[in-house]
Amino acid sequence: MADTGRSVVGADIAQRPTLTGYVRMLNAPSCSRCVILAGKWFRWNQGFQRHPRCDCRHIPASENVGGDLRTDPYAYFNSLTPEAQTKAFGRIEARSIQDGGDIYRAVNIKARGLGTAKSNLRYGTPSKMTIDDIYRTAGTRSNAIRMMTEQGYITGPQTAGGNIFGRMRESYSVPISRPIVAGSNRDRVLTARSTGVRDPLDRATMTAAERRLFDAQYRLSEARTTGYWPRSVGANSADLFSLRTPLAPGDLALLETVLQKEIAKLPNAADSVRRLASLLRL
């Protein structure tokens, strides 16, 4: 199947003289989950729904204008009335952002909860006190600001993209001391970035949505072919070097359900995802 797809397409139609990527743009009014993605840069991803009925879109990065509230979370937040800020972010979260807090951490901690000790050590992710805890015990605004700084909710200037990773974080972007192995994931990804061309069936260069569809199809195909539960995906799979687990009753139906959920997303998916579905004959 992979060879057939490669012979038909050869390479993804993502080849451009100058590779600029895409920037996520809000279509106001927007929820807090969408706001923190405003302005985020994607190399290949042409757009996705953050949640059902999400109407945000991706535009070519070259069209992005600095300070545009549709691509700047802080500019959008500051454009709202205090009542609208509270409605979109929550009373305490909006107050923390008004007091200089990191909008990304305010939203993510509310959605995911506090970080682990490891994430706190590595990235300064708050791991001890929530924003609610801080404002409940601080007493004064100045004390709350001090505590938010100590706990990692104030990371510096309120900059679009944040002060930890920024807007353009990518895997394999940090140089390594040893030579790059030809044909490795790093080599293929860096080559795709430098040329602006990627193989649509190469998992290493896929977007998150493409990878979910590819993995769902791969796992179901492997389970049907071998009768074993696939632990991971690809030629370097852990299945090659470990004791395999036979499929239990209902496992195949579970894998089929996962694939059908991904297929159901195709009508609203990016062109690259629909193209991948065609190559996988879904």
C-alpha positions as MATLAB code, in Angstrom:
seq = 'MADTGRSVVGADIAQRPTLTGYVRMLNAPSCSRCVILAGKWFRWNQGFQRHPRCDCRHIPASENVGGDLRTDPYAYFNSLTPEAQTKAFGRIEARSIQDGGDIYRAVNIKARGLGTAKSNLRYGTPSKMTIDDIYRTAGTRSNAIRMMTEQGYITGPQTAGGNIFGRMRESYSVPISRPIVAGSNRDRVLTARSTGVRDPLDRATMTAAERRLFDAQYRLSEARTTGYWPRSVGANSADLFSLRTPLAPGDLALLETVLQKEIAKLPNAADSVRRLASLLRL';
ca = [
       0.000    0.000    0.000;
       2.776    2.419    0.907;
       4.661    1.710   -2.333;
       1.497    2.308   -4.353;
       0.943    5.633   -2.665;
       4.520    6.734   -3.222;
       4.380    5.864   -6.907;
       1.139    7.825   -7.319;
       2.091   10.964   -5.445;
       5.854   10.826   -5.049;
       5.921   13.718   -2.618;
       3.451   15.885   -0.794;
       2.243   18.891   -2.709;
       3.771   21.172   -0.146;
       6.627   22.298   -2.345;
       6.901   26.064   -2.521;
       9.748   28.412   -3.503;
       9.732   29.843    0.013;
       8.360   27.711    2.809;
       6.564   29.998    5.235;
       4.100   27.686    6.965;
       0.767   28.654    8.491;
      -0.413   30.771   11.413;
      -3.596   30.085   13.367;
      -6.145   32.907   13.302;
      -9.169   33.467   15.534;
     -12.668   34.135   14.289;
     -14.013   36.103   17.253;
     -15.687   35.568   19.609;
     -13.441   32.708   20.688;
     -13.072   30.447   23.708;
      -9.983   30.434   25.912;
      -8.756   27.138   24.423;
      -8.693   28.706   20.964;
      -7.296   32.037   22.120;
      -4.044   30.527   23.393;
      -3.463   28.933   19.972;
      -3.849   32.266   18.157;
      -0.690   33.134   16.270;
       0.850   29.697   16.692;
       2.984   28.741   13.717;
       2.662   25.409   11.916;
       5.007   24.276    9.178;
       2.649   21.845    7.423;
      -0.677   21.928    9.243;
      -3.286   23.710    7.122;
      -5.918   23.854    9.854;
      -7.856   21.826   12.402;
     -10.844   22.086   14.717;
      -9.837   22.670   18.320;
     -13.304   21.538   19.386;
     -16.689   20.844   17.733;
     -17.927   23.842   15.687;
     -14.543   25.550   16.010;
     -14.272   28.232   13.296;
     -10.629   29.242   13.671;
      -8.516   28.916   10.548;
      -4.920   28.841    9.366;
      -3.505   31.520    7.091;
      -0.131   31.644    5.298;
       2.421   32.965    7.761;
       3.426   35.672    5.289;
      -0.055   37.215    5.695;
       0.195   37.556    9.471;
       0.404   41.130   10.744;
       2.036   41.944   14.061;
      -0.380   43.110   16.747;
      -3.434   41.641   14.996;
      -5.754   40.622   17.831;
      -6.806   37.584   15.768;
      -3.276   36.183   15.991;
      -2.177   37.637   19.334;
      -3.768   36.140   22.483;
      -2.916   39.138   24.649;
      -4.188   41.657   22.099;
      -7.432   39.705   21.870;
      -7.753   39.453   25.662;
      -7.155   43.185   26.101;
      -9.753   43.969   23.436;
     -12.477   42.362   25.555;
     -14.504   44.032   28.262;
     -13.876   42.778   31.819;
     -17.192   40.937   31.647;
     -16.249   39.235   28.374;
     -12.831   38.321   29.779;
     -14.481   36.643   32.743;
     -16.959   34.810   30.510;
     -14.230   33.471   28.205;
     -11.517   32.643   30.740;
     -13.158   32.394   34.151;
     -13.156   34.957   36.947;
      -9.896   33.986   38.658;
      -8.025   33.209   35.435;
      -9.030   36.555   33.889;
      -7.924   38.342   37.044;
      -4.530   36.617   36.973;
      -3.974   37.662   33.340;
      -4.992   41.238   34.182;
      -2.373   41.144   36.951;
       0.389   40.091   34.538;
      -0.020   36.314   34.509;
       0.905   34.068   31.589;
      -2.271   33.488   29.568;
      -1.041   30.089   28.396;
      -0.421   28.820   31.899;
      -3.675   30.218   33.227;
      -5.689   28.323   30.602;
      -3.631   25.131   30.575;
      -3.464   24.697   34.348;
      -7.225   25.207   34.549;
      -7.772   22.534   31.885;
      -5.060   20.026   32.816;
      -4.341   20.637   36.458;
      -1.000   21.277   38.123;
       2.203   19.972   36.603;
       4.520   17.308   37.952;
       7.710   17.913   39.901;
       9.661   17.007   36.753;
       7.859   19.549   34.570;
       8.323   22.151   37.295;
      12.053   21.489   37.401;
      12.428   21.521   33.629;
      10.028   24.239   32.510;
       8.920   25.969   35.706;
       5.384   24.620   35.317;
       3.276   25.397   38.421;
       3.070   22.240   40.517;
       2.075   23.336   44.038;
      -0.613   26.021   43.979;
      -3.432   26.805   41.578;
      -4.427   30.377   40.778;
      -7.458   29.877   43.012;
      -5.164   28.886   45.877;
      -3.025   31.976   45.374;
      -5.839   34.522   45.340;
      -7.588   32.818   48.235;
      -4.525   33.101   50.476;
      -2.682   36.169   49.123;
      -4.797   38.841   50.777;
      -3.507   41.720   48.630;
      -2.913   42.198   44.903;
       0.812   42.821   45.362;
       1.136   39.649   47.403;
      -0.802   37.710   44.760;
       1.557   38.968   42.045;
       4.567   37.946   44.131;
       3.128   34.477   44.728;
       2.226   34.032   41.045;
       5.800   34.886   40.130;
       7.167   32.396   42.655;
       4.778   29.649   41.524;
       5.470   30.128   37.803;
       2.298   31.882   36.650;
       4.160   35.063   35.754;
       6.968   34.134   33.368;
       7.994   37.587   32.178;
       6.498   40.104   29.745;
       3.124   39.129   28.302;
       4.454   38.113   24.908;
       2.472   36.396   22.171;
       3.758   32.833   21.991;
       4.818   32.848   25.622;
       8.243   33.053   27.222;
       8.967   29.319   27.452;
       8.691   27.862   23.948;
       7.535   30.708   21.722;
       5.356   30.440   18.654;
       7.644   28.357   16.465;
       8.760   25.402   18.553;
       9.617   22.326   16.457;
      11.052   18.899   17.113;
      14.668   18.299   16.053;
      15.321   22.053   16.056;
      18.109   21.793   18.643;
      21.472   20.795   17.115;
      23.128   17.607   18.366;
      26.837   16.901   18.761;
      26.895   13.573   16.917;
      26.476   13.184   13.135;
      22.928   12.802   11.843;
      22.225    9.225   10.768;
      21.138    9.058    7.136;
      17.539    7.907    6.816;
      16.722    8.523   10.496;
      13.617   10.416   11.581;
      15.741   13.490   12.273;
      17.367   13.290    8.854;
      14.043   12.893    7.023;
      12.361   15.682    8.977;
      15.217   18.147    8.507;
      15.429   17.278    4.809;
      11.702   17.899    4.380;
      12.020   21.259    6.102;
      14.983   22.362    4.017;
      13.439   21.325    0.689;
       9.792   22.093    1.412;
       8.849   18.610    0.193;
       7.627   15.748    2.343;
       6.481   12.204    1.679;
       2.799   12.066    2.707;
       3.257    8.484    3.936;
       6.311    9.213    6.085;
       5.018    9.287    9.658;
       7.979   11.356   10.875;
       6.872   14.376    8.833;
       3.122   14.079    9.436;
       0.976   16.594   11.256;
      -0.804   15.457   14.420;
      -4.102   14.908   12.577;
      -2.406   12.941    9.814;
      -0.600   10.821   12.365;
      -3.792    9.971   14.255;
      -5.416    8.747   11.043;
      -2.313    6.857    9.929;
      -1.836    5.192   13.325;
      -5.479    4.150   13.579;
      -5.342    2.518   10.156;
      -1.970    0.888   10.857;
      -3.028   -0.583   14.192;
      -6.240   -2.031   12.775;
      -4.439   -3.472    9.756;
      -1.741   -5.058   11.938;
      -4.296   -6.530   14.328;
      -6.296   -8.047   11.488;
      -3.183   -9.451    9.827;
      -1.364  -10.849   12.858;
      -4.064  -11.429   15.473;
      -1.965   -9.551   18.042;
      -2.439   -6.187   19.741;
      -0.061   -3.637   18.139;
       1.976   -1.904   20.837;
       3.447    0.771   18.599;
       3.611    1.867   14.980;
       6.188    1.370   12.246;
       9.106   -0.790   11.202;
      10.946   -0.119   14.470;
       7.921   -1.180   16.470;
       8.325   -2.705   19.909;
       6.267   -5.601   18.555;
       9.374   -6.873   16.768;
      11.368   -7.372   19.946;
       8.856   -8.195   22.677;
       6.349  -10.857   23.618;
       3.184  -10.057   21.702;
      -0.265  -10.015   23.265;
      -3.051  -11.908   21.446;
      -6.188   -9.908   20.725;
      -8.830  -10.162   23.425;
     -12.550  -10.264   22.628;
     -13.628   -6.777   21.642;
     -10.134   -5.477   20.834;
     -10.683   -5.554   17.086;
     -13.982   -3.706   17.463;
     -12.227   -1.096   19.597;
      -9.585   -0.493   16.920;
     -12.289   -0.269   14.265;
     -14.124    2.332   16.347;
     -10.973    4.436   16.691;
     -10.448    4.394   12.922;
     -14.077    5.245   12.207;
     -13.832    8.265   14.518;
     -10.883    9.542   12.499;
     -12.687    8.888    9.215;
     -15.712   10.813   10.506;
     -13.492   13.901   10.852;
     -12.475   13.895    7.176;
     -15.222   16.205    5.813;
     -13.850   19.058    7.945;
     -10.195   17.994    7.825;
      -7.331   19.747    6.057;
      -6.561   18.830    2.452;
      -3.416   16.983    3.503;
      -5.416   14.716    5.834;
      -7.964   13.916    3.136;
      -5.129   13.232    0.709;
      -3.591   10.816    3.198;
      -6.948    9.057    3.585;
      -7.042    8.629   -0.182;
      -3.549    7.147   -0.211;
      -4.546    4.753    2.571;
      -7.659    3.861    0.548;
     -10.024    4.803    3.335;
];
